[in-house]
Amino acid sequence: ASASRAETGTRCAAALADDPANPRLQHQMGRLLDIQGRYDEAESFYKLAGGADYSAALVNLGFLSVTARGRERDYATAMKFYRRAADLGNLRARTNIGEMFERGWSVAPNLDEAVLWYRLAARNGWPNALDTLGNLYRKGRDDQGRGLDRNPAEAIRLGRALAELMPDEPEVLGLLA
């Protein structure tokens, strides 16, 4: 049987008390607090873990800024955290930077730069990047010429790679149709 959220929180707090400098535990405590909507407290734990270069904590700090959880939306701050995490090899951060460039959040919109970041993450098998690139190839350029050339074969190849990573996700198979 799975532990309740309260039991998980108690276990995490106990583990963190035993090893207070452990960035993985600091990050996990931040996640628990984040889920509870205690964003300022979560941020404190993410910053502790991020200070030790725990890349997932840096990504979550960026996400707090993008989603305006307990604060003003701040894309520039998010980008700083994402870049630090990406420099540490975090694939989610690389995908998020791609999205920032695609949408023009804190940077000038630049689909070529976005695709570069998506490809960096997709090469290492990050599902969100595979999905995003596959969709860009499936849709092709918009009526103003933005996007990638339509390439159904590449879209299918990326969809198959995604399906191999996520065989129990039926919606992934819809990408191959």
Secondary structure by P-SEA (a helix, b strand, c coil): ccccaaaaaaaaaaaaaaccccaaaaaaaaaaaaaacaaaaaaaaaaaaaaacaaaaaaaaaaaaaacccccccaaaaaaaaaaaaaaccaaaaaaaaaaaaacccccccaaaaaaaaaaaaaaccaaaaaaaaaaaaaccccccccccccaaaaaaaaaaaaaaccccaaaaaaac
